[in-house]
């Protein structure tokens, strides 16, 4: 095992669930998963780090199975973080 073989404490597990033998496309489903299992994310509209200028607007993006697509904007960083957290609360 290499030095970087496992995710760190701040990274979600990349363990794959058992592949269903009855589903012929089950082996390909992992390719449609979002990178690092992040299905929603926010980005500053004018570039820069996401933690800087928390009072500026953010672009909201959602994973559609192939890429991130824009779905709206948030007026500031706390609103964007709340939107990202809504999906986590719904799946819990």
Gaussian input, Z-matrix of N, CA and C with variables (Angstrom, degrees):
# hf/3-21g

backbone

0 1
 N
 C     1     B1
 C     2     B2     1     A1
 N     3     B3     2     A2     1     D1
 C     4     B4     3     A3     2     D2
 C     5     B5     4     A4     3     D3
 N     6     B6     5     A5     4     D4
 C     7     B7     6     A6     5     D5
 C     8     B8     7     A7     6     D6
 N     9     B9     8     A8     7     D7
 C    10    B10     9     A9     8     D8
 C    11    B11    10    A10     9     D9
 N    12    B12    11    A11    10    D10
 C    13    B13    12    A12    11    D11
 C    14    B14    13    A13    12    D12
 N    15    B15    14    A14    13    D13
 C    16    B16    15    A15    14    D14
 C    17    B17    16    A16    15    D15
 N    18    B18    17    A17    16    D16
 C    19    B19    18    A18    17    D17
 C    20    B20    19    A19    18    D18
 N    21    B21    20    A20    19    D19
 C    22    B22    21    A21    20    D20
 C    23    B23    22    A22    21    D21
 N    24    B24    23    A23    22    D22
 C    25    B25    24    A24    23    D23
 C    26    B26    25    A25    24    D24
 N    27    B27    26    A26    25    D25
 C    28    B28    27    A27    26    D26
 C    29    B29    28    A28    27    D27
 N    30    B30    29    A29    28    D28
 C    31    B31    30    A30    29    D29
 C    32    B32    31    A31    30    D30
 N    33    B33    32    A32    31    D31
 C    34    B34    33    A33    32    D32
 C    35    B35    34    A34    33    D33
 N    36    B36    35    A35    34    D34
 C    37    B37    36    A36    35    D35
 C    38    B38    37    A37    36    D36
 N    39    B39    38    A38    37    D37
 C    40    B40    39    A39    38    D38
 C    41    B41    40    A40    39    D39
 N    42    B42    41    A41    40    D40
 C    43    B43    42    A42    41    D41
 C    44    B44    43    A43    42    D42
 N    45    B45    44    A44    43    D43
 C    46    B46    45    A45    44    D44
 C    47    B47    46    A46    45    D45
 N    48    B48    47    A47    46    D46
 C    49    B49    48    A48    47    D47
 C    50    B50    49    A49    48    D48
 N    51    B51    50    A50    49    D49
 C    52    B52    51    A51    50    D50
 C    53    B53    52    A52    51    D51
 N    54    B54    53    A53    52    D52
 C    55    B55    54    A54    53    D53
 C    56    B56    55    A55    54    D54
 N    57    B57    56    A56    55    D55
 C    58    B58    57    A57    56    D56
 C    59    B59    58    A58    57    D57
 N    60    B60    59    A59    58    D58
 C    61    B61    60    A60    59    D59
 C    62    B62    61    A61    60    D60
 N    63    B63    62    A62    61    D61
 C    64    B64    63    A63    62    D62
 C    65    B65    64    A64    63    D63
 N    66    B66    65    A65    64    D64
 C    67    B67    66    A66    65    D65
 C    68    B68    67    A67    66    D66
 N    69    B69    68    A68    67    D67
 C    70    B70    69    A69    68    D68
 C    71    B71    70    A70    69    D69
 N    72    B72    71    A71    70    D70
 C    73    B73    72    A72    71    D71
 C    74    B74    73    A73    72    D72
 N    75    B75    74    A74    73    D73
 C    76    B76    75    A75    74    D74
 C    77    B77    76    A76    75    D75
 N    78    B78    77    A77    76    D76
 C    79    B79    78    A78    77    D77
 C    80    B80    79    A79    78    D78
 N    81    B81    80    A80    79    D79
 C    82    B82    81    A81    80    D80
 C    83    B83    82    A82    81    D81
 N    84    B84    83    A83    82    D82
 C    85    B85    84    A84    83    D83
 C    86    B86    85    A85    84    D84
 N    87    B87    86    A86    85    D85
 C    88    B88    87    A87    86    D86
 C    89    B89    88    A88    87    D87
 N    90    B90    89    A89    88    D88
 C    91    B91    90    A90    89    D89
 C    92    B92    91    A91    90    D90
 N    93    B93    92    A92    91    D91
 C    94    B94    93    A93    92    D92
 C    95    B95    94    A94    93    D93
 N    96    B96    95    A95    94    D94
 C    97    B97    96    A96    95    D95
 C    98    B98    97    A97    96    D96
 N    99    B99    98    A98    97    D97
 C   100   B100    99    A99    98    D98
 C   101   B101   100   A100    99    D99
 N   102   B102   101   A101   100   D100
 C   103   B103   102   A102   101   D101
 C   104   B104   103   A103   102   D102
 N   105   B105   104   A104   103   D103
 C   106   B106   105   A105   104   D104
 C   107   B107   106   A106   105   D105
 N   108   B108   107   A107   106   D106
 C   109   B109   108   A108   107   D107
 C   110   B110   109   A109   108   D108
 N   111   B111   110   A110   109   D109
 C   112   B112   111   A111   110   D110
 C   113   B113   112   A112   111   D111
 N   114   B114   113   A113   112   D112
 C   115   B115   114   A114   113   D113
 C   116   B116   115   A115   114   D114
 N   117   B117   116   A116   115   D115
 C   118   B118   117   A117   116   D116
 C   119   B119   118   A118   117   D117
 N   120   B120   119   A119   118   D118
 C   121   B121   120   A120   119   D119
 C   122   B122   121   A121   120   D120
 N   123   B123   122   A122   121   D121
 C   124   B124   123   A123   122   D122
 C   125   B125   124   A124   123   D123
 N   126   B126   125   A125   124   D124
 C   127   B127   126   A126   125   D125
 C   128   B128   127   A127   126   D126
 N   129   B129   128   A128   127   D127
 C   130   B130   129   A129   128   D128
 C   131   B131   130   A130   129   D129
 N   132   B132   131   A131   130   D130
 C   133   B133   132   A132   131   D131
 C   134   B134   133   A133   132   D132
 N   135   B135   134   A134   133   D133
 C   136   B136   135   A135   134   D134
 C   137   B137   136   A136   135   D135
 N   138   B138   137   A137   136   D136
 C   139   B139   138   A138   137   D137
 C   140   B140   139   A139   138   D138
 N   141   B141   140   A140   139   D139
 C   142   B142   141   A141   140   D140
 C   143   B143   142   A142   141   D141
 N   144   B144   143   A143   142   D142
 C   145   B145   144   A144   143   D143
 C   146   B146   145   A145   144   D144
 N   147   B147   146   A146   145   D145
 C   148   B148   147   A147   146   D146
 C   149   B149   148   A148   147   D147
 N   150   B150   149   A149   148   D148
 C   151   B151   150   A150   149   D149
 C   152   B152   151   A151   150   D150
 N   153   B153   152   A152   151   D151
 C   154   B154   153   A153   152   D152
 C   155   B155   154   A154   153   D153
 N   156   B156   155   A155   154   D154
 C   157   B157   156   A156   155   D155
 C   158   B158   157   A157   156   D156
 N   159   B159   158   A158   157   D157
 C   160   B160   159   A159   158   D158
 C   161   B161   160   A160   159   D159
 N   162   B162   161   A161   160   D160
 C   163   B163   162   A162   161   D161
 C   164   B164   163   A163   162   D162
 N   165   B165   164   A164   163   D163
 C   166   B166   165   A165   164   D164
 C   167   B167   166   A166   165   D165
 N   168   B168   167   A167   166   D166
 C   169   B169   168   A168   167   D167
 C   170   B170   169   A169   168   D168
 N   171   B171   170   A170   169   D169
 C   172   B172   171   A171   170   D170
 C   173   B173   172   A172   171   D171
 N   174   B174   173   A173   172   D172
 C   175   B175   174   A174   173   D173
 C   176   B176   175   A175   174   D174
 N   177   B177   176   A176   175   D175
 C   178   B178   177   A177   176   D176
 C   179   B179   178   A178   177   D177
 N   180   B180   179   A179   178   D178
 C   181   B181   180   A180   179   D179
 C   182   B182   181   A181   180   D180
 N   183   B183   182   A182   181   D181
 C   184   B184   183   A183   182   D182
 C   185   B185   184   A184   183   D183
 N   186   B186   185   A185   184   D184
 C   187   B187   186   A186   185   D185
 C   188   B188   187   A187   186   D186
 N   189   B189   188   A188   187   D187
 C   190   B190   189   A189   188   D188
 C   191   B191   190   A190   189   D189
 N   192   B192   191   A191   190   D190
 C   193   B193   192   A192   191   D191
 C   194   B194   193   A193   192   D192
 N   195   B195   194   A194   193   D193
 C   196   B196   195   A195   194   D194
 C   197   B197   196   A196   195   D195
 N   198   B198   197   A197   196   D196
 C   199   B199   198   A198   197   D197
 C   200   B200   199   A199   198   D198
 N   201   B201   200   A200   199   D199
 C   202   B202   201   A201   200   D200
 C   203   B203   202   A202   201   D201
 N   204   B204   203   A203   202   D202
 C   205   B205   204   A204   203   D203
 C   206   B206   205   A205   204   D204
 N   207   B207   206   A206   205   D205
 C   208   B208   207   A207   206   D206
 C   209   B209   208   A208   207   D207
 N   210   B210   209   A209   208   D208
 C   211   B211   210   A210   209   D209
 C   212   B212   211   A211   210   D210
 N   213   B213   212   A212   211   D211
 C   214   B214   213   A213   212   D212
 C   215   B215   214   A214   213   D213
 N   216   B216   215   A215   214   D214
 C   217   B217   216   A216   215   D215
 C   218   B218   217   A217   216   D216
 N   219   B219   218   A218   217   D217
 C   220   B220   219   A219   218   D218
 C   221   B221   220   A220   219   D219
 N   222   B222   221   A221   220   D220
 C   223   B223   222   A222   221   D221
 C   224   B224   223   A223   222   D222
 N   225   B225   224   A224   223   D223
 C   226   B226   225   A225   224   D224
 C   227   B227   226   A226   225   D225
 N   228   B228   227   A227   226   D226
 C   229   B229   228   A228   227   D227
 C   230   B230   229   A229   228   D228
 N   231   B231   230   A230   229   D229
 C   232   B232   231   A231   230   D230
 C   233   B233   232   A232   231   D231
 N   234   B234   233   A233   232   D232
 C   235   B235   234   A234   233   D233
 C   236   B236   235   A235   234   D234
 N   237   B237   236   A236   235   D235
 C   238   B238   237   A237   236   D236
 C   239   B239   238   A238   237   D237
 N   240   B240   239   A239   238   D238
 C   241   B241   240   A240   239   D239
 C   242   B242   241   A241   240   D240
 N   243   B243   242   A242   241   D241
 C   244   B244   243   A243   242   D242
 C   245   B245   244   A244   243   D243
 N   246   B246   245   A245   244   D244
 C   247   B247   246   A246   245   D245
 C   248   B248   247   A247   246   D246
 N   249   B249   248   A248   247   D247
 C   250   B250   249   A249   248   D248
 C   251   B251   250   A250   249   D249
 N   252   B252   251   A251   250   D250
 C   253   B253   252   A252   251   D251
 C   254   B254   253   A253   252   D252
 N   255   B255   254   A254   253   D253
 C   256   B256   255   A255   254   D254
 C   257   B257   256   A256   255   D255
 N   258   B258   257   A257   256   D256
 C   259   B259   258   A258   257   D257
 C   260   B260   259   A259   258   D258
 N   261   B261   260   A260   259   D259
 C   262   B262   261   A261   260   D260
 C   263   B263   262   A262   261   D261
 N   264   B264   263   A263   262   D262
 C   265   B265   264   A264   263   D263
 C   266   B266   265   A265   264   D264
 N   267   B267   266   A266   265   D265
 C   268   B268   267   A267   266   D266
 C   269   B269   268   A268   267   D267
 N   270   B270   269   A269   268   D268
 C   271   B271   270   A270   269   D269
 C   272   B272   271   A271   270   D270
 N   273   B273   272   A272   271   D271
 C   274   B274   273   A273   272   D272
 C   275   B275   274   A274   273   D273

   B1=1.4517
   B2=1.5163
   B3=1.3098
   B4=1.4483
   B5=1.5126
   B6=1.2847
   B7=1.4525
   B8=1.5314
   B9=1.3362
   B10=1.4552
   B11=1.5304
   B12=1.3012
   B13=1.4589
   B14=1.5241
   B15=1.3138
   B16=1.4607
   B17=1.5290
   B18=1.3326
   B19=1.4663
   B20=1.5297
   B21=1.3106
   B22=1.4498
   B23=1.5184
   B24=1.3281
   B25=1.4620
   B26=1.5289
   B27=1.3390
   B28=1.4638
   B29=1.5214
   B30=1.3247
   B31=1.4544
   B32=1.5269
   B33=1.3302
   B34=1.4573
   B35=1.5221
   B36=1.2939
   B37=1.4543
   B38=1.5233
   B39=1.3128
   B40=1.4562
   B41=1.5317
   B42=1.3271
   B43=1.4581
   B44=1.5236
   B45=1.3047
   B46=1.4569
   B47=1.5273
   B48=1.3206
   B49=1.4571
   B50=1.5340
   B51=1.3102
   B52=1.4613
   B53=1.5305
   B54=1.3150
   B55=1.4674
   B56=1.5185
   B57=1.3131
   B58=1.4606
   B59=1.5301
   B60=1.3257
   B61=1.4613
   B62=1.5232
   B63=1.3402
   B64=1.4605
   B65=1.5309
   B66=1.3144
   B67=1.4608
   B68=1.5242
   B69=1.3353
   B70=1.4602
   B71=1.5308
   B72=1.3286
   B73=1.4665
   B74=1.5238
   B75=1.3179
   B76=1.4627
   B77=1.5276
   B78=1.3108
   B79=1.4626
   B80=1.5276
   B81=1.3272
   B82=1.4558
   B83=1.5252
   B84=1.3248
   B85=1.4688
   B86=1.5214
   B87=1.3264
   B88=1.4671
   B89=1.5232
   B90=1.3168
   B91=1.4570
   B92=1.5227
   B93=1.3197
   B94=1.4639
   B95=1.5204
   B96=1.3201
   B97=1.4537
   B98=1.5187
   B99=1.2975
   B100=1.4692
   B101=1.5270
   B102=1.3317
   B103=1.4626
   B104=1.5251
   B105=1.2965
   B106=1.4734
   B107=1.5257
   B108=1.3068
   B109=1.4681
   B110=1.5228
   B111=1.3159
   B112=1.4646
   B113=1.5278
   B114=1.3300
   B115=1.4596
   B116=1.5307
   B117=1.3013
   B118=1.4688
   B119=1.5136
   B120=1.3327
   B121=1.4580
   B122=1.5213
   B123=1.3134
   B124=1.4655
   B125=1.5210
   B126=1.3181
   B127=1.4605
   B128=1.5245
   B129=1.3443
   B130=1.4597
   B131=1.5271
   B132=1.3072
   B133=1.4621
   B134=1.5291
   B135=1.3136
   B136=1.4631
   B137=1.5200
   B138=1.3510
   B139=1.4558
   B140=1.5125
   B141=1.3096
   B142=1.4452
   B143=1.5205
   B144=1.3140
   B145=1.4569
   B146=1.5134
   B147=1.3263
   B148=1.4691
   B149=1.5262
   B150=1.3364
   B151=1.4583
   B152=1.5332
   B153=1.3283
   B154=1.4614
   B155=1.5242
   B156=1.3033
   B157=1.4741
   B158=1.5365
   B159=1.2988
   B160=1.4658
   B161=1.5224
   B162=1.3323
   B163=1.4666
   B164=1.5337
   B165=1.3488
   B166=1.4654
   B167=1.5279
   B168=1.3321
   B169=1.4643
   B170=1.5250
   B171=1.3346
   B172=1.4651
   B173=1.5207
   B174=1.3229
   B175=1.4620
   B176=1.5239
   B177=1.3291
   B178=1.4574
   B179=1.5218
   B180=1.3294
   B181=1.4571
   B182=1.5220
   B183=1.3313
   B184=1.4640
   B185=1.5383
   B186=1.3259
   B187=1.4584
   B188=1.5196
   B189=1.3516
   B190=1.4696
   B191=1.5274
   B192=1.3012
   B193=1.4516
   B194=1.5096
   B195=1.3327
   B196=1.4537
   B197=1.5198
   B198=1.3234
   B199=1.4620
   B200=1.5269
   B201=1.3405
   B202=1.4577
   B203=1.5298
   B204=1.3224
   B205=1.4658
   B206=1.5280
   B207=1.3384
   B208=1.4619
   B209=1.5275
   B210=1.3285
   B211=1.4603
   B212=1.5251
   B213=1.3282
   B214=1.4515
   B215=1.5169
   B216=1.3291
   B217=1.4625
   B218=1.5198
   B219=1.3016
   B220=1.4623
   B221=1.5256
   B222=1.3195
   B223=1.4669
   B224=1.5244
   B225=1.3444
   B226=1.4541
   B227=1.5309
   B228=1.3306
   B229=1.4586
   B230=1.5335
   B231=1.3323
   B232=1.4686
   B233=1.5327
   B234=1.3210
   B235=1.4700
   B236=1.5149
   B237=1.3328
   B238=1.4641
   B239=1.5253
   B240=1.3207
   B241=1.4615
   B242=1.5308
   B243=1.3179
   B244=1.4693
   B245=1.5237
   B246=1.3350
   B247=1.4677
   B248=1.5248
   B249=1.3425
   B250=1.4585
   B251=1.5250
   B252=1.3293
   B253=1.4522
   B254=1.5163
   B255=1.3319
   B256=1.4665
   B257=1.5273
   B258=1.3110
   B259=1.4713
   B260=1.5198
   B261=1.3193
   B262=1.4582
   B263=1.5264
   B264=1.3251
   B265=1.4566
   B266=1.5230
   B267=1.3384
   B268=1.4630
   B269=1.5138
   B270=1.3357
   B271=1.4547
   B272=1.5209
   B273=1.3113
   B274=1.4758
   B275=1.5121
   A1=109.35
   A2=114.96
   A3=120.40
   A4=112.10
   A5=115.28
   A6=121.62
   A7=111.80
   A8=117.62
   A9=121.52
   A10=112.05
   A11=117.55
   A12=119.85
   A13=113.38
   A14=118.89
   A15=120.85
   A16=110.27
   A17=117.01
   A18=118.32
   A19=110.74
   A20=115.07
   A21=120.58
   A22=111.96
   A23=117.41
   A24=120.71
   A25=113.55
   A26=118.03
   A27=120.79
   A28=112.58
   A29=118.20
   A30=121.93
   A31=109.66
   A32=117.75
   A33=119.74
   A34=111.03
   A35=116.11
   A36=121.67
   A37=110.17
   A38=117.33
   A39=122.39
   A40=110.51
   A41=117.01
   A42=120.51
   A43=109.82
   A44=116.09
   A45=121.96
   A46=110.28
   A47=118.20
   A48=119.38
   A49=109.83
   A50=116.11
   A51=121.86
   A52=109.59
   A53=117.05
   A54=121.63
   A55=109.12
   A56=116.03
   A57=122.86
   A58=109.55
   A59=117.94
   A60=122.11
   A61=112.44
   A62=118.09
   A63=121.41
   A64=113.00
   A65=117.03
   A66=121.11
   A67=109.55
   A68=119.41
   A69=120.28
   A70=113.81
   A71=118.22
   A72=121.09
   A73=113.42
   A74=117.12
   A75=120.56
   A76=112.22
   A77=117.54
   A78=120.08
   A79=112.06
   A80=117.83
   A81=121.55
   A82=113.28
   A83=117.63
   A84=120.66
   A85=112.01
   A86=117.64
   A87=119.02
   A88=111.77
   A89=118.61
   A90=121.26
   A91=112.00
   A92=117.55
   A93=120.58
   A94=111.88
   A95=117.49
   A96=120.79
   A97=109.85
   A98=116.25
   A99=120.73
   A100=109.80
   A101=117.49
   A102=119.95
   A103=110.69
   A104=115.42
   A105=122.65
   A106=112.29
   A107=117.78
   A108=123.84
   A109=113.00
   A110=117.12
   A111=122.66
   A112=106.84
   A113=115.61
   A114=120.19
   A115=112.79
   A116=117.21
   A117=121.80
   A118=108.12
   A119=116.63
   A120=120.52
   A121=109.34
   A122=115.76
   A123=121.40
   A124=108.72
   A125=115.43
   A126=123.26
   A127=108.83
   A128=117.72
   A129=119.90
   A130=110.41
   A131=117.38
   A132=120.60
   A133=112.61
   A134=117.26
   A135=120.53
   A136=112.19
   A137=117.44
   A138=121.42
   A139=112.62
   A140=115.55
   A141=121.47
   A142=111.40
   A143=115.25
   A144=121.16
   A145=111.73
   A146=115.92
   A147=119.44
   A148=112.19
   A149=118.02
   A150=120.27
   A151=112.55
   A152=117.33
   A153=120.98
   A154=111.52
   A155=116.77
   A156=122.98
   A157=110.99
   A158=115.38
   A159=120.86
   A160=113.68
   A161=118.24
   A162=120.07
   A163=112.73
   A164=118.20
   A165=121.04
   A166=111.14
   A167=116.13
   A168=122.48
   A169=111.89
   A170=115.28
   A171=122.76
   A172=110.17
   A173=116.58
   A174=122.29
   A175=107.72
   A176=116.77
   A177=122.12
   A178=108.56
   A179=116.54
   A180=121.93
   A181=110.04
   A182=115.41
   A183=121.08
   A184=108.81
   A185=116.61
   A186=122.60
   A187=108.97
   A188=117.90
   A189=121.45
   A190=112.79
   A191=117.84
   A192=121.86
   A193=112.68
   A194=116.79
   A195=121.13
   A196=112.43
   A197=117.19
   A198=121.04
   A199=108.95
   A200=115.52
   A201=120.30
   A202=108.60
   A203=116.06
   A204=120.95
   A205=108.42
   A206=117.72
   A207=120.21
   A208=110.94
   A209=116.28
   A210=120.65
   A211=112.40
   A212=117.98
   A213=119.43
   A214=111.50
   A215=114.70
   A216=121.07
   A217=108.90
   A218=114.61
   A219=122.00
   A220=107.15
   A221=118.43
   A222=120.12
   A223=114.39
   A224=117.62
   A225=120.36
   A226=110.33
   A227=116.23
   A228=121.70
   A229=113.21
   A230=120.70
   A231=118.92
   A232=113.51
   A233=117.93
   A234=120.63
   A235=110.73
   A236=117.63
   A237=121.53
   A238=110.68
   A239=116.94
   A240=120.28
   A241=111.04
   A242=117.30
   A243=120.70
   A244=110.10
   A245=117.55
   A246=121.04
   A247=111.11
   A248=117.23
   A249=121.10
   A250=109.82
   A251=117.56
   A252=121.76
   A253=114.53
   A254=118.12
   A255=120.85
   A256=111.53
   A257=117.49
   A258=120.81
   A259=109.80
   A260=118.16
   A261=120.93
   A262=111.33
   A263=117.70
   A264=120.96
   A265=111.15
   A266=117.16
   A267=120.59
   A268=112.03
   A269=118.16
   A270=121.16
   A271=111.97
   A272=118.22
   A273=120.87
   A274=111.25
   D1=135.91
   D2=-179.84
   D3=-81.73
   D4=173.53
   D5=-178.51
   D6=-62.39
   D7=-34.70
   D8=-176.22
   D9=-109.51
   D10=39.40
   D11=-175.16
   D12=-82.55
   D13=-17.70
   D14=-179.01
   D15=-122.07
   D16=151.97
   D17=177.24
   D18=-67.97
   D19=151.52
   D20=179.59
   D21=-77.82
   D22=-176.05
   D23=-176.43
   D24=-67.84
   D25=-22.07
   D26=-178.31
   D27=-102.13
   D28=9.44
   D29=-177.27
   D30=-114.94
   D31=138.61
   D32=178.15
   D33=-69.47
   D34=154.94
   D35=179.10
   D36=-66.83
   D37=141.51
   D38=176.95
   D39=-104.32
   D40=18.75
   D41=179.51
   D42=-62.48
   D43=134.10
   D44=-178.14
   D45=-88.47
   D46=137.39
   D47=174.89
   D48=-70.88
   D49=164.25
   D50=179.17
   D51=-61.01
   D52=136.54
   D53=-179.60
   D54=-81.19
   D55=128.97
   D56=179.84
   D57=-73.04
   D58=120.27
   D59=-177.97
   D60=-68.71
   D61=-22.88
   D62=-178.86
   D63=-82.45
   D64=-15.74
   D65=-178.60
   D66=-98.47
   D67=112.41
   D68=-176.95
   D69=-67.72
   D70=-19.64
   D71=-179.14
   D72=-102.37
   D73=7.62
   D74=-175.67
   D75=-61.13
   D76=-35.62
   D77=-178.58
   D78=-66.97
   D79=-22.98
   D80=-177.78
   D81=-93.64
   D82=-7.50
   D83=-178.51
   D84=-64.28
   D85=-29.92
   D86=-178.69
   D87=-63.45
   D88=-25.26
   D89=179.36
   D90=-73.93
   D91=-16.48
   D92=-179.92
   D93=-95.15
   D94=-0.60
   D95=177.66
   D96=-74.53
   D97=147.43
   D98=178.14
   D99=-68.47
   D100=151.38
   D101=175.80
   D102=-58.25
   D103=129.74
   D104=-179.10
   D105=56.22
   D106=24.29
   D107=179.30
   D108=56.56
   D109=33.34
   D110=176.37
   D111=-100.70
   D112=103.76
   D113=-175.65
   D114=-90.49
   D115=-17.17
   D116=175.66
   D117=-133.37
   D118=141.14
   D119=176.56
   D120=-149.10
   D121=163.83
   D122=176.71
   D123=-128.99
   D124=148.29
   D125=-179.88
   D126=-135.03
   D127=143.66
   D128=174.77
   D129=-63.14
   D130=138.89
   D131=-179.38
   D132=-65.79
   D133=-30.45
   D134=-174.98
   D135=-109.62
   D136=25.26
   D137=176.96
   D138=77.56
   D139=-177.40
   D140=-179.34
   D141=92.30
   D142=-179.75
   D143=179.38
   D144=-71.21
   D145=147.28
   D146=-176.72
   D147=-69.98
   D148=-18.62
   D149=-179.55
   D150=-90.30
   D151=-8.87
   D152=-178.91
   D153=-88.75
   D154=150.77
   D155=176.68
   D156=49.90
   D157=63.47
   D158=-174.66
   D159=-66.16
   D160=-10.67
   D161=-179.62
   D162=-92.90
   D163=1.19
   D164=-179.82
   D165=-93.46
   D166=161.08
   D167=-176.83
   D168=-67.46
   D169=153.48
   D170=-179.85
   D171=-126.21
   D172=144.26
   D173=172.45
   D174=-87.82
   D175=132.74
   D176=179.33
   D177=-100.87
   D178=131.10
   D179=-178.31
   D180=-128.12
   D181=145.52
   D182=-178.29
   D183=-131.48
   D184=141.65
   D185=179.63
   D186=-76.68
   D187=129.00
   D188=-178.71
   D189=-108.13
   D190=8.78
   D191=-179.37
   D192=108.05
   D193=-16.29
   D194=180.00
   D195=-132.60
   D196=-35.29
   D197=-179.70
   D198=-159.64
   D199=170.93
   D200=174.96
   D201=-82.51
   D202=132.41
   D203=178.58
   D204=-120.42
   D205=142.49
   D206=178.12
   D207=-68.74
   D208=136.00
   D209=179.63
   D210=-124.37
   D211=-4.34
   D212=178.81
   D213=160.82
   D214=-167.60
   D215=178.01
   D216=-133.45
   D217=159.67
   D218=174.75
   D219=-124.27
   D220=145.74
   D221=-176.09
   D222=-70.51
   D223=-25.53
   D224=-178.31
   D225=-157.42
   D226=177.18
   D227=-176.66
   D228=-63.30
   D229=-45.70
   D230=179.43
   D231=-60.37
   D232=-37.15
   D233=177.72
   D234=-67.36
   D235=-38.84
   D236=178.63
   D237=-66.24
   D238=-41.89
   D239=178.89
   D240=-65.93
   D241=-35.62
   D242=177.18
   D243=-65.52
   D244=-40.31
   D245=178.77
   D246=-63.94
   D247=-42.26
   D248=178.41
   D249=-64.18
   D250=-38.10
   D251=-178.94
   D252=-72.34
   D253=-20.47
   D254=179.67
   D255=-60.68
   D256=-40.04
   D257=-179.11
   D258=-66.13
   D259=-40.02
   D260=179.42
   D261=-64.88
   D262=-36.31
   D263=178.87
   D264=-70.78
   D265=-35.54
   D266=-179.53
   D267=-68.59
   D268=-34.65
   D269=-177.54
   D270=-85.14
   D271=-14.26
   D272=-177.96
   D273=-78.63

